[in-house]
Amino acid sequence: MELREQIRSYIIENFLFGDTTPLTGDELSLLDNGIIDSVGVLELVAYLESDHALTIEDDELVPENLDSVDNLVKFVARKHSVV
């Protein structure tokens, strides 16, 4: 499964409980649309760190990295290219 599919699947299963309706596009803001909250961000970070072998620093916990599927895919790809 490709990275985008893995991240979408995680969000759908863990935050939307299998309902794909609220996730209308990969550019959709997860925070602004109530899909995740601050606790959800922490869960998402834990998932990325464990399943994608990343270390995410505090200064990287910004919407530009974590607020949409598009941002998450770019962020993870960028982190892997640095490692």
Secondary structure by P-SEA (a helix, b strand, c coil): ccaaaaaaaaaaaccccccccccccccccccccccccaaaaaaaaaaaaaccccccccccccccccccaaaaaaaaaaaaaac
